[in-house]
Amino acid sequence: MNQTKNQSFLPDQNKTSIKEHGAYFKNPFDLFGINLKVVHEPAETFDGVNADTGEVIKGSIYGKTKTIAHDSTPYIKLFQPEMMKFGDLGVPGLKLLCYIMYRLKPRQDFIQMDIEDFLRTAGYSTIPNKRGQVNRIPYYTAVVELLNKNYIAKKTGGDTHFFINGNRFFNGDRRTHWKPVLSSIEVV
């Protein structure tokens, strides 16, 4: 298969069996969003003595410069012990969970949802009925399911404010967000 460097691998989606698809010796999927980044470590300073005058002088050793690979593509952590439980969610619940993970900001344990944005993003109709109202049943059905299964918890502020269960998924490093909790944990 001929592909240019910037093209993503797209499988033929019209095939009906596994045998019709080719097999590869190496992964055919190109990774995007990984860039090289130059990082400068700070210089180290020290006190020195001039041997001729006895004067104390400041000196420094140049910091190191290194190039690292940086993944600039946003991601969410899904914790393995909880992953198989995602399959137990109904379609509206799974769509809302995906929406929450997509909208969740780094290091936040809460989200304020936009109902019409969720409906539009998840493929539900946002066309008002004869009374001028949008059908919000898929949203509320999904919220109740995620509440019942402890993916989210209500937060004061209304029907669109929720805490997320950081044991199932999180955007960032949980250690930095829950420092007060970590300081109260007894080491055994």
SEVEXNU-544696 format. One line per field, with one value per atom (N, C-alpha, C): x, y, z; residue in three letters; residue number from 1. Coordinates in steps of 0.02 Angstrom, whole numbers, plus 50000, padded with zeros to 5 digits. Each point is the difference from the previous one (the first is absolute). Layout:
u <- [X / ...]
v <- [Y / ...]
w <- [Z / ...]
resn <- [Ala / ...]
resi <- [NUM / ...]
//
This chain:
u <- [50043 / 49957 / 50045 / 49992 / 50039 / 49968 / 50038 / 49975 / 50054 / 49979 / 50048 / 50010 / 50053 / 50017 / 49945 / 49964 / 49949 / 49931 / 49993 / 49935 / 49989 / 49940 / 49984 / 49977 / 50014 / 49979 / 49925 / 49965 / 49927 / 49983 / 49975 / 49983 / 49940 / 49994 / 49942 / 49942 / 49950 / 49944 / 49944 / 50009 / 49948 / 50009 / 50051 / 50012 / 49956 / 49983 / 49952 / 50029 / 50064 / 50030 / 50071 / 50025 / 50068 / 50051 / 49986 / 50047 / 50011 / 49951 / 50007 / 50048 / 50016 / 50045 / 50072 / 50045 / 50071 / 50029 / 50057 / 50037 / 50066 / 50027 / 50060 / 50054 / 50063 / 50056 / 50013 / 49984 / 50007 / 49937 / 49989 / 49939 / 49991 / 49942 / 49990 / 49974 / 49986 / 49971 / 50056 / 50001 / 50048 / 49975 / 50045 / 49982 / 50006 / 49951 / 50000 / 50002 / 50026 / 50001 / 50061 / 50048 / 50062 / 50052 / 50024 / 50047 / 50063 / 50055 / 50061 / 50000 / 50021 / 49998 / 50069 / 50028 / 50065 / 49988 / 50032 / 49992 / 50067 / 49999 / 50061 / 49997 / 50048 / 50004 / 50035 / 49980 / 50030 / 50074 / 50036 / 50072 / 50008 / 50053 / 50015 / 50048 / 49986 / 50044 / 50039 / 50058 / 50042 / 50042 / 50023 / 50046 / 50071 / 50043 / 50070 / 50044 / 50063 / 50048 / 50054 / 50012 / 50054 / 50066 / 50043 / 50062 / 50048 / 49997 / 50046 / 49978 / 49934 / 49975 / 49965 / 49979 / 49961 / 49927 / 49981 / 49932 / 49953 / 49939 / 49949 / 49965 / 49997 / 49966 / 49947 / 49950 / 49947 / 50020 / 49988 / 50014 / 49939 / 49999 / 49944 / 50024 / 49966 / 50012 / 49939 / 50012 / 49944 / 49954 / 49936 / 49951 / 50002 / 49975 / 50000 / 49940 / 50008 / 49945 / 49989 / 49937 / 49986 / 49936 / 49994 / 49941 / 49960 / 49936 / 49957 / 49940 / 49971 / 49938 / 49942 / 49956 / 49943 / 49936 / 49954 / 49935 / 49951 / 49983 / 49956 / 49927 / 49984 / 49930 / 49967 / 49943 / 49966 / 49979 / 50002 / 49980 / 49967 / 49965 / 49968 / 50025 / 50011 / 50020 / 49937 / 49997 / 49948 / 50034 / 49977 / 50034 / 49977 / 50048 / 49986 / 49949 / 50003 / 49951 / 49927 / 49989 / 49932 / 49980 / 50046 / 49986 / 49945 / 49999 / 49949 / 49930 / 49995 / 49934 / 49969 / 50042 / 49973 / 49952 / 50014 / 49957 / 49931 / 49990 / 49935 / 49954 / 50027 / 49960 / 49955 / 49940 / 49956 / 50028 / 49970 / 50025 / 50000 / 49944 / 50003 / 50053 / 50007 / 50050 / 50071 / 50013 / 50067 / 50015 / 49950 / 50010 / 50014 / 49964 / 50011 / 50069 / 50020 / 50066 / 50055 / 49993 / 50049 / 50000 / 49941 / 49995 / 50036 / 49989 / 50032 / 50076 / 50024 / 50072 / 50029 / 49962 / 50023 / 50002 / 49953 / 49995 / 50038 / 50021 / 50033 / 50066 / 50009 / 50062 / 50054 / 50063 / 50054 / 49996 / 50011 / 50003 / 49934 / 49944 / 49935 / 49963 / 49965 / 49959 / 49926 / 49983 / 49929 / 49990 / 49937 / 49983 / 49932 / 49993 / 49935 / 49982 / 49946 / 49982 / 49952 / 50005 / 49955 / 49955 / 49936 / 49955 / 49993 / 49987 / 49991 / 50064 / 50058 / 50063 / 50009 / 49983 / 50004 / 49954 / 49938 / 49952 / 50026 / 50025 / 50026 / 50062 / 50047 / 50062 / 49986 / 49950 / 49984 / 49954 / 49979 / 49958 / 49926 / 49979 / 49928 / 49972 / 49935 / 49968 / 49998 / 50014 / 49994 / 49947 / 49958 / 49946 / 49943 / 49976 / 49944 / 49936 / 49960 / 49935 / 49949 / 49937 / 49948 / 49994 / 50018 / 49996 / 50065 / 50047 / 50063 / 50051 / 49990 / 50046 / 50042 / 50062 / 50045 / 49993 / 49998 / 49994 / 50065 / 49996 / 50059 / 50001 / 49953 / 49996 / 50065 / 50034 / 50064 / 50051 / 50002 / 50047 / 49983 / 49937 / 49981 / 50005 / 49984 / 50007 / 50074 / 50044 / 50071 / 50027 / 49978 / 50023 / 49980 / 49937 / 49977 / 50041 / 50015 / 50040 / 50070 / 50032 / 50068 / 50000 / 49946 / 49994 / 49991 / 49955 / 49987 / 50062 / 50043 / 50059 / 50063 / 49992 / 50055 / 50056 / 49982 / 50049 / 50003 / 49944 / 49995 / 49960 / 50004 / 49960 / 49976 / 49939 / 49972 / 50041 / 50009 / 50035 / 49948 / 50005 / 49952 / 50007 / 49944 / 50001 / 49951 / 49965 / 49950 / 50010 / 49958 / 50000 / 50056 / 50046 / 50056 / 50067 / 50001 / 50062 / 50014 / 50058 / 50015 / 50074 / 50013 / 50068 / 50011 / 50061 / 50016 / 50031 / 49995 / 50032 / 50072 / 50048 / 50070 / 50030 / 49963 / 50024 / 49986 / 49959 / 49983 / 50036 / 50005 / 50034 / 50021 / 50050 / 50024 / 50041 / 50000 / 50040 / 50059 / 50056 / 50059 / 50024 / 50041 / 50031 / 49957 / 49969 / 49957 / 50039 / 50064 / 50040 / 50002 / 50004 / 50003 / 49933 / 49946 / 49933 / 49979 / 50016 / 49977 / 50055 / 50043 / 50055 / 49976 / 49946 / 49978 / 49979 / 49970 / 49980 / 50062 / 50048 / 50061 / 50039 / 50000 / 50037 / 49969 / 49936 / 49967 / 50005 / 50028 / 50007 / 50058 / 49986 / 50052 / 50039 / 50066 / 50043 / 50009 / 49988 / 50004 / 50063]
v <- [49941 / 50059 / 50062 / 50043 / 50061 / 50055 / 50028 / 50055 / 50052 / 50062 / 50053 / 50002 / 50034 / 50001 / 50030 / 50049 / 50034 / 49970 / 49946 / 49969 / 49949 / 49998 / 49950 / 49936 / 49943 / 49936 / 49994 / 49987 / 49991 / 49931 / 49955 / 49933 / 50004 / 49950 / 49995 / 49977 / 50042 / 49984 / 49962 / 49982 / 49965 / 49924 / 49977 / 49928 / 49969 / 49937 / 49969 / 49946 / 49982 / 49949 / 50020 / 49969 / 50014 / 49977 / 49944 / 49972 / 50047 / 50043 / 50047 / 50057 / 50010 / 50055 / 49974 / 50043 / 49982 / 49998 / 49966 / 49997 / 50037 / 50028 / 50043 / 49974 / 50009 / 49983 / 50054 / 50063 / 50055 / 50042 / 50037 / 50039 / 50049 / 49997 / 50045 / 50069 / 50012 / 50063 / 50050 / 50056 / 50054 / 50038 / 50018 / 50041 / 50074 / 50038 / 50072 / 50036 / 50061 / 50041 / 49990 / 49960 / 49992 / 50046 / 50048 / 50050 / 49999 / 50023 / 50007 / 50067 / 50000 / 50060 / 50008 / 50060 / 50013 / 50024 / 49967 / 50016 / 50023 / 50059 / 50027 / 49991 / 49964 / 49993 / 50062 / 50024 / 50061 / 49990 / 50055 / 49999 / 49993 / 49966 / 49994 / 50057 / 50033 / 50053 / 49976 / 50029 / 49982 / 50060 / 49999 / 50052 / 49974 / 50045 / 49983 / 50053 / 49987 / 50048 / 50015 / 50065 / 50022 / 49986 / 49958 / 49980 / 50058 / 50050 / 50057 / 50051 / 50012 / 50053 / 49975 / 49936 / 49974 / 50020 / 50035 / 50024 / 49942 / 50000 / 49949 / 50022 / 49955 / 50016 / 49948 / 50020 / 49954 / 49968 / 49937 / 49965 / 49959 / 49978 / 49957 / 49950 / 49944 / 49948 / 50001 / 50003 / 50003 / 49939 / 50014 / 49945 / 49959 / 49941 / 49956 / 50016 / 49987 / 50006 / 49930 / 49979 / 49935 / 50005 / 49956 / 49997 / 49938 / 50011 / 49945 / 49996 / 49942 / 49992 / 50020 / 50041 / 50025 / 49981 / 49968 / 49981 / 50057 / 50038 / 50058 / 49983 / 49937 / 49980 / 49992 / 50033 / 49992 / 49927 / 49979 / 49932 / 49997 / 49946 / 49987 / 49932 / 49994 / 49935 / 49961 / 49938 / 49953 / 49946 / 49989 / 49954 / 49928 / 49955 / 49932 / 49963 / 50003 / 49961 / 50019 / 50059 / 50023 / 49994 / 49985 / 50004 / 49953 / 49939 / 49953 / 50020 / 50042 / 50023 / 50049 / 50030 / 50046 / 49963 / 49937 / 49959 / 49988 / 50011 / 49990 / 50061 / 50054 / 50061 / 49995 / 50030 / 50005 / 50052 / 50005 / 50047 / 50072 / 50026 / 50070 / 50011 / 49952 / 50006 / 50000 / 49957 / 49996 / 50064 / 50026 / 50062 / 50058 / 50003 / 50055 / 49992 / 49939 / 49989 / 50022 / 49983 / 50022 / 50076 / 50031 / 50073 / 50032 / 49971 / 50026 / 49995 / 49942 / 49991 / 50048 / 50014 / 50047 / 50072 / 50019 / 50069 / 50012 / 49948 / 50007 / 50036 / 50052 / 50039 / 49966 / 50012 / 49969 / 50016 / 49949 / 50004 / 50024 / 49993 / 50017 / 49937 / 50003 / 49942 / 50016 / 50052 / 50018 / 50025 / 50000 / 50024 / 50034 / 50053 / 50031 / 49985 / 49964 / 49978 / 50049 / 50003 / 50038 / 49948 / 49998 / 49947 / 49999 / 50058 / 50001 / 49982 / 50019 / 49981 / 49925 / 49970 / 49927 / 49967 / 50022 / 49970 / 50004 / 50057 / 50011 / 49955 / 50001 / 49961 / 49925 / 49977 / 49929 / 49977 / 50047 / 49981 / 49999 / 50029 / 50004 / 50064 / 50000 / 50058 / 50059 / 50059 / 50062 / 50045 / 49971 / 50038 / 50004 / 50061 / 50008 / 49968 / 49974 / 49972 / 50056 / 49983 / 50051 / 50050 / 49979 / 50046 / 50039 / 49991 / 50037 / 49970 / 49937 / 49968 / 49946 / 49995 / 49948 / 49938 / 49941 / 49938 / 49988 / 50005 / 49991 / 49932 / 49956 / 49935 / 49960 / 49999 / 49962 / 50026 / 50065 / 50029 / 49976 / 50008 / 49982 / 49924 / 49960 / 49928 / 49982 / 50032 / 49987 / 50023 / 50058 / 50026 / 49952 / 49977 / 49954 / 49936 / 49974 / 49939 / 50011 / 50056 / 50013 / 50013 / 50031 / 50009 / 49933 / 49958 / 49934 / 49956 / 50007 / 49957 / 50034 / 50055 / 50036 / 50024 / 50020 / 50033 / 50074 / 50028 / 50071 / 50006 / 50058 / 50016 / 50072 / 50013 / 50068 / 50050 / 50058 / 50056 / 50055 / 50037 / 50056 / 50046 / 50025 / 50046 / 49983 / 49943 / 49985 / 49933 / 49988 / 49936 / 49991 / 50047 / 49995 / 50001 / 49999 / 50004 / 49933 / 49970 / 49934 / 49993 / 49959 / 49977 / 49936 / 49987 / 49937 / 49952 / 49936 / 49950 / 49990 / 50029 / 49996 / 49931 / 49951 / 49931 / 49965 / 50031 / 49971 / 50034 / 50067 / 50037 / 50067 / 50030 / 50066 / 50031 / 50066 / 50036 / 50031 / 49965 / 50025 / 49953 / 50027 / 49961 / 50009 / 49946 / 50004 / 50020 / 49985 / 50016 / 50075 / 50040 / 50073 / 50029 / 49968 / 50026 / 49983 / 49940 / 49977 / 50001 / 50051 / 50004 / 49998 / 50038 / 49996 / 49930 / 49963 / 49931 / 49956 / 50009 / 49960 / 50012 / 50062 / 50014 / 49967 / 49981 / 49968 / 49924 / 49973 / 49927 / 49976 / 49949 / 49972 / 49947 / 50006 / 49952 / 49940 / 49941 / 49938 / 49962]
w <- [50000 / 50000 / 50000 / 49952 / 49995 / 50041 / 50046 / 50040 / 50008 / 50000 / 50014 / 50075 / 50022 / 50071 / 50044 / 49975 / 50041 / 49993 / 49963 / 49993 / 50056 / 50026 / 50051 / 49965 / 50030 / 49974 / 50009 / 49945 / 50004 / 49972 / 50042 / 49975 / 49953 / 49956 / 49956 / 50043 / 50008 / 50044 / 49965 / 49937 / 49963 / 50002 / 50032 / 50003 / 50055 / 49990 / 50046 / 50045 / 49990 / 50043 / 50018 / 50052 / 50023 / 49947 / 49968 / 49950 / 49941 / 49985 / 49944 / 50015 / 50062 / 50020 / 50001 / 49978 / 49999 / 50070 / 50006 / 50064 / 49990 / 50053 / 49996 / 50046 / 49981 / 50043 / 50051 / 49982 / 50048 / 49999 / 50051 / 50009 / 49942 / 49964 / 49943 / 50020 / 50063 / 50021 / 50018 / 49965 / 50015 / 50061 / 50044 / 50058 / 49981 / 50019 / 49987 / 50067 / 50001 / 50060 / 50043 / 49978 / 50038 / 49968 / 50040 / 49976 / 50042 / 49971 / 50039 / 50035 / 50063 / 50041 / 50033 / 49996 / 50031 / 50071 / 50048 / 50071 / 50027 / 50032 / 50030 / 50075 / 50027 / 50073 / 50027 / 50059 / 50027 / 50016 / 49996 / 50016 / 50076 / 50020 / 50071 / 50020 / 50056 / 50024 / 50061 / 50010 / 50057 / 50020 / 50062 / 50023 / 49990 / 49975 / 49990 / 50032 / 50004 / 50030 / 49948 / 49990 / 49956 / 50037 / 49973 / 50033 / 50009 / 49957 / 50005 / 50052 / 50004 / 50044 / 50062 / 50000 / 50056 / 49998 / 49947 / 49992 / 49983 / 50032 / 49985 / 49936 / 49953 / 49937 / 49985 / 49962 / 49980 / 49934 / 49995 / 49938 / 49980 / 49939 / 49978 / 49949 / 50000 / 49951 / 49955 / 49935 / 49954 / 50009 / 49995 / 50003 / 49937 / 50004 / 49942 / 49956 / 49937 / 49952 / 49971 / 50000 / 49970 / 49959 / 49953 / 49957 / 50020 / 50012 / 50020 / 49952 / 49995 / 49961 / 50045 / 49974 / 50038 / 49964 / 50035 / 49971 / 50014 / 49948 / 50008 / 49991 / 49986 / 49990 / 50069 / 50011 / 50065 / 50011 / 50062 / 50016 / 50069 / 50013 / 50064 / 50024 / 50065 / 50028 / 50016 / 49975 / 50018 / 50041 / 50061 / 50044 / 49988 / 49989 / 49979 / 50042 / 50067 / 50038 / 49984 / 49974 / 49986 / 49927 / 49956 / 49928 / 49977 / 50024 / 49976 / 50021 / 50052 / 50022 / 49949 / 49957 / 49950 / 49953 / 49988 / 49956 / 50028 / 50065 / 50032 / 49992 / 49973 / 49992 / 49939 / 50005 / 49942 / 49952 / 49942 / 49949 / 50024 / 50029 / 50024 / 50054 / 50046 / 50054 / 49972 / 49953 / 49970 / 49960 / 49964 / 49963 / 50047 / 50057 / 50047 / 50033 / 50016 / 50030 / 49951 / 49937 / 49949 / 49995 / 50003 / 49997 / 50061 / 50059 / 50061 / 49993 / 49977 / 49993 / 49949 / 49947 / 49949 / 50026 / 50041 / 50024 / 50065 / 50034 / 50066 / 49993 / 50039 / 49998 / 50043 / 49984 / 50039 / 50074 / 50041 / 50073 / 50032 / 49966 / 50030 / 50019 / 50056 / 50020 / 49995 / 49963 / 49990 / 49929 / 49980 / 49933 / 50002 / 49962 / 49989 / 49928 / 49990 / 49933 / 49965 / 49935 / 49958 / 49966 / 50021 / 49978 / 49924 / 49970 / 49927 / 49963 / 50026 / 49969 / 50004 / 50058 / 50006 / 49948 / 49996 / 49954 / 49928 / 49981 / 49932 / 49988 / 50048 / 49993 / 49997 / 50039 / 50003 / 49944 / 49957 / 49943 / 50014 / 50055 / 50015 / 49969 / 49988 / 49970 / 50048 / 49974 / 50039 / 49969 / 49957 / 49968 / 50049 / 50015 / 50047 / 49973 / 50046 / 49981 / 49990 / 49992 / 49988 / 50057 / 50060 / 50058 / 50009 / 49953 / 50003 / 50047 / 50020 / 50047 / 49965 / 50021 / 49975 / 50044 / 49970 / 50038 / 50039 / 50066 / 50042 / 50035 / 49981 / 50032 / 49995 / 49941 / 49998 / 50051 / 50011 / 50048 / 50070 / 50021 / 50068 / 50011 / 49950 / 50005 / 50012 / 49963 / 50006 / 50068 / 50023 / 50065 / 50056 / 49999 / 50053 / 49999 / 49940 / 49996 / 50028 / 49982 / 50025 / 50076 / 50025 / 50073 / 50034 / 49974 / 50030 / 50001 / 49950 / 49994 / 50025 / 50036 / 50033 / 49953 / 49940 / 49956 / 50018 / 50021 / 50018 / 50064 / 50033 / 50058 / 49992 / 50022 / 49994 / 50040 / 49971 / 50032 / 50008 / 50053 / 50008 / 49940 / 49976 / 49943 / 49946 / 50005 / 49950 / 49967 / 49948 / 49965 / 49950 / 49998 / 49953 / 50035 / 50066 / 50039 / 50035 / 49984 / 50027 / 50017 / 50051 / 50014 / 49961 / 49980 / 49966 / 50051 / 49988 / 50042 / 49974 / 50035 / 49980 / 50004 / 50025 / 50000 / 49934 / 49958 / 49935 / 49943 / 50002 / 49948 / 50028 / 49970 / 50022 / 49945 / 49996 / 49951 / 50038 / 50001 / 50034 / 50054 / 50045 / 50053 / 50063 / 50024 / 50059 / 50062 / 50003 / 50060 / 50011 / 49947 / 50009 / 50020 / 49978 / 50016 / 50071 / 50023 / 50065 / 50053 / 49999 / 50049 / 50072 / 50019 / 50070 / 50020 / 49955 / 50015 / 50008 / 49957 / 50003 / 50064 / 50025 / 50061 / 50061 / 49996 / 50057 / 49997 / 49946 / 49994 / 50042 / 50040 / 50043 / 49961 / 50001 / 49966 / 50045 / 49972 / 50039 / 49984]
resn <- [Met / Met / Met / Asn / Asn / Asn / Gln / Gln / Gln / Thr / Thr / Thr / Lys / Lys / Lys / Asn / Asn / Asn / Gln / Gln / Gln / Ser / Ser / Ser / Phe / Phe / Phe / Leu / Leu / Leu / Pro / Pro / Pro / Asp / Asp / Asp / Gln / Gln / Gln / Asn / Asn / Asn / Lys / Lys / Lys / Thr / Thr / Thr / Ser / Ser / Ser / Ile / Ile / Ile / Lys / Lys / Lys / Glu / Glu / Glu / His / His / His / Gly / Gly / Gly / Ala / Ala / Ala / Tyr / Tyr / Tyr / Phe / Phe / Phe / Lys / Lys / Lys / Asn / Asn / Asn / Pro / Pro / Pro / Phe / Phe / Phe / Asp / Asp / Asp / Leu / Leu / Leu / Phe / Phe / Phe / Gly / Gly / Gly / Ile / Ile / Ile / Asn / Asn / Asn / Leu / Leu / Leu / Lys / Lys / Lys / Val / Val / Val / Val / Val / Val / His / His / His / Glu / Glu / Glu / Pro / Pro / Pro / Ala / Ala / Ala / Glu / Glu / Glu / Thr / Thr / Thr / Phe / Phe / Phe / Asp / Asp / Asp / Gly / Gly / Gly / Val / Val / Val / Asn / Asn / Asn / Ala / Ala / Ala / Asp / Asp / Asp / Thr / Thr / Thr / Gly / Gly / Gly / Glu / Glu / Glu / Val / Val / Val / Ile / Ile / Ile / Lys / Lys / Lys / Gly / Gly / Gly / Ser / Ser / Ser / Ile / Ile / Ile / Tyr / Tyr / Tyr / Gly / Gly / Gly / Lys / Lys / Lys / Thr / Thr / Thr / Lys / Lys / Lys / Thr / Thr / Thr / Ile / Ile / Ile / Ala / Ala / Ala / His / His / His / Asp / Asp / Asp / Ser / Ser / Ser / Thr / Thr / Thr / Pro / Pro / Pro / Tyr / Tyr / Tyr / Ile / Ile / Ile / Lys / Lys / Lys / Leu / Leu / Leu / Phe / Phe / Phe / Gln / Gln / Gln / Pro / Pro / Pro / Glu / Glu / Glu / Met / Met / Met / Met / Met / Met / Lys / Lys / Lys / Phe / Phe / Phe / Gly / Gly / Gly / Asp / Asp / Asp / Leu / Leu / Leu / Gly / Gly / Gly / Val / Val / Val / Pro / Pro / Pro / Gly / Gly / Gly / Leu / Leu / Leu / Lys / Lys / Lys / Leu / Leu / Leu / Leu / Leu / Leu / Cys / Cys / Cys / Tyr / Tyr / Tyr / Ile / Ile / Ile / Met / Met / Met / Tyr / Tyr / Tyr / Arg / Arg / Arg / Leu / Leu / Leu / Lys / Lys / Lys / Pro / Pro / Pro / Arg / Arg / Arg / Gln / Gln / Gln / Asp / Asp / Asp / Phe / Phe / Phe / Ile / Ile / Ile / Gln / Gln / Gln / Met / Met / Met / Asp / Asp / Asp / Ile / Ile / Ile / Glu / Glu / Glu / Asp / Asp / Asp / Phe / Phe / Phe / Leu / Leu / Leu / Arg / Arg / Arg / Thr / Thr / Thr / Ala / Ala / Ala / Gly / Gly / Gly / Tyr / Tyr / Tyr / Ser / Ser / Ser / Thr / Thr / Thr / Ile / Ile / Ile / Pro / Pro / Pro / Asn / Asn / Asn / Lys / Lys / Lys / Arg / Arg / Arg / Gly / Gly / Gly / Gln / Gln / Gln / Val / Val / Val / Asn / Asn / Asn / Arg / Arg / Arg / Ile / Ile / Ile / Pro / Pro / Pro / Tyr / Tyr / Tyr / Tyr / Tyr / Tyr / Thr / Thr / Thr / Ala / Ala / Ala / Val / Val / Val / Val / Val / Val / Glu / Glu / Glu / Leu / Leu / Leu / Leu / Leu / Leu / Asn / Asn / Asn / Lys / Lys / Lys / Asn / Asn / Asn / Tyr / Tyr / Tyr / Ile / Ile / Ile / Ala / Ala / Ala / Lys / Lys / Lys / Lys / Lys / Lys / Thr / Thr / Thr / Gly / Gly / Gly / Gly / Gly / Gly / Asp / Asp / Asp / Thr / Thr / Thr / His / His / His / Phe / Phe / Phe / Phe / Phe / Phe / Ile / Ile / Ile / Asn / Asn / Asn / Gly / Gly / Gly / Asn / Asn / Asn / Arg / Arg / Arg / Phe / Phe / Phe / Phe / Phe / Phe / Asn / Asn / Asn / Gly / Gly / Gly / Asp / Asp / Asp / Arg / Arg / Arg / Arg / Arg / Arg / Thr / Thr / Thr / His / His / His / Trp / Trp / Trp / Lys / Lys / Lys / Pro / Pro / Pro / Val / Val / Val / Leu / Leu / Leu / Ser / Ser / Ser / Ser / Ser / Ser / Ile / Ile / Ile / Glu / Glu / Glu / Val / Val / Val / Val / Val / Val]
resi <- [1 / 1 / 1 / 2 / 2 / 2 / 3 / 3 / 3 / 4 / 4 / 4 / 5 / 5 / 5 / 6 / 6 / 6 / 7 / 7 / 7 / 8 / 8 / 8 / 9 / 9 / 9 / 10 / 10 / 10 / 11 / 11 / 11 / 12 / 12 / 12 / 13 / 13 / 13 / 14 / 14 / 14 / 15 / 15 / 15 / 16 / 16 / 16 / 17 / 17 / 17 / 18 / 18 / 18 / 19 / 19 / 19 / 20 / 20 / 20 / 21 / 21 / 21 / 22 / 22 / 22 / 23 / 23 / 23 / 24 / 24 / 24 / 25 / 25 / 25 / 26 / 26 / 26 / 27 / 27 / 27 / 28 / 28 / 28 / 29 / 29 / 29 / 30 / 30 / 30 / 31 / 31 / 31 / 32 / 32 / 32 / 33 / 33 / 33 / 34 / 34 / 34 / 35 / 35 / 35 / 36 / 36 / 36 / 37 / 37 / 37 / 38 / 38 / 38 / 39 / 39 / 39 / 40 / 40 / 40 / 41 / 41 / 41 / 42 / 42 / 42 / 43 / 43 / 43 / 44 / 44 / 44 / 45 / 45 / 45 / 46 / 46 / 46 / 47 / 47 / 47 / 48 / 48 / 48 / 49 / 49 / 49 / 50 / 50 / 50 / 51 / 51 / 51 / 52 / 52 / 52 / 53 / 53 / 53 / 54 / 54 / 54 / 55 / 55 / 55 / 56 / 56 / 56 / 57 / 57 / 57 / 58 / 58 / 58 / 59 / 59 / 59 / 60 / 60 / 60 / 61 / 61 / 61 / 62 / 62 / 62 / 63 / 63 / 63 / 64 / 64 / 64 / 65 / 65 / 65 / 66 / 66 / 66 / 67 / 67 / 67 / 68 / 68 / 68 / 69 / 69 / 69 / 70 / 70 / 70 / 71 / 71 / 71 / 72 / 72 / 72 / 73 / 73 / 73 / 74 / 74 / 74 / 75 / 75 / 75 / 76 / 76 / 76 / 77 / 77 / 77 / 78 / 78 / 78 / 79 / 79 / 79 / 80 / 80 / 80 / 81 / 81 / 81 / 82 / 82 / 82 / 83 / 83 / 83 / 84 / 84 / 84 / 85 / 85 / 85 / 86 / 86 / 86 / 87 / 87 / 87 / 88 / 88 / 88 / 89 / 89 / 89 / 90 / 90 / 90 / 91 / 91 / 91 / 92 / 92 / 92 / 93 / 93 / 93 / 94 / 94 / 94 / 95 / 95 / 95 / 96 / 96 / 96 / 97 / 97 / 97 / 98 / 98 / 98 / 99 / 99 / 99 / 100 / 100 / 100 / 101 / 101 / 101 / 102 / 102 / 102 / 103 / 103 / 103 / 104 / 104 / 104 / 105 / 105 / 105 / 106 / 106 / 106 / 107 / 107 / 107 / 108 / 108 / 108 / 109 / 109 / 109 / 110 / 110 / 110 / 111 / 111 / 111 / 112 / 112 / 112 / 113 / 113 / 113 / 114 / 114 / 114 / 115 / 115 / 115 / 116 / 116 / 116 / 117 / 117 / 117 / 118 / 118 / 118 / 119 / 119 / 119 / 120 / 120 / 120 / 121 / 121 / 121 / 122 / 122 / 122 / 123 / 123 / 123 / 124 / 124 / 124 / 125 / 125 / 125 / 126 / 126 / 126 / 127 / 127 / 127 / 128 / 128 / 128 / 129 / 129 / 129 / 130 / 130 / 130 / 131 / 131 / 131 / 132 / 132 / 132 / 133 / 133 / 133 / 134 / 134 / 134 / 135 / 135 / 135 / 136 / 136 / 136 / 137 / 137 / 137 / 138 / 138 / 138 / 139 / 139 / 139 / 140 / 140 / 140 / 141 / 141 / 141 / 142 / 142 / 142 / 143 / 143 / 143 / 144 / 144 / 144 / 145 / 145 / 145 / 146 / 146 / 146 / 147 / 147 / 147 / 148 / 148 / 148 / 149 / 149 / 149 / 150 / 150 / 150 / 151 / 151 / 151 / 152 / 152 / 152 / 153 / 153 / 153 / 154 / 154 / 154 / 155 / 155 / 155 / 156 / 156 / 156 / 157 / 157 / 157 / 158 / 158 / 158 / 159 / 159 / 159 / 160 / 160 / 160 / 161 / 161 / 161 / 162 / 162 / 162 / 163 / 163 / 163 / 164 / 164 / 164 / 165 / 165 / 165 / 166 / 166 / 166 / 167 / 167 / 167 / 168 / 168 / 168 / 169 / 169 / 169 / 170 / 170 / 170 / 171 / 171 / 171 / 172 / 172 / 172 / 173 / 173 / 173 / 174 / 174 / 174 / 175 / 175 / 175 / 176 / 176 / 176 / 177 / 177 / 177 / 178 / 178 / 178 / 179 / 179 / 179 / 180 / 180 / 180 / 181 / 181 / 181 / 182 / 182 / 182 / 183 / 183 / 183 / 184 / 184 / 184 / 185 / 185 / 185 / 186 / 186 / 186 / 187 / 187 / 187 / 188 / 188 / 188]
//
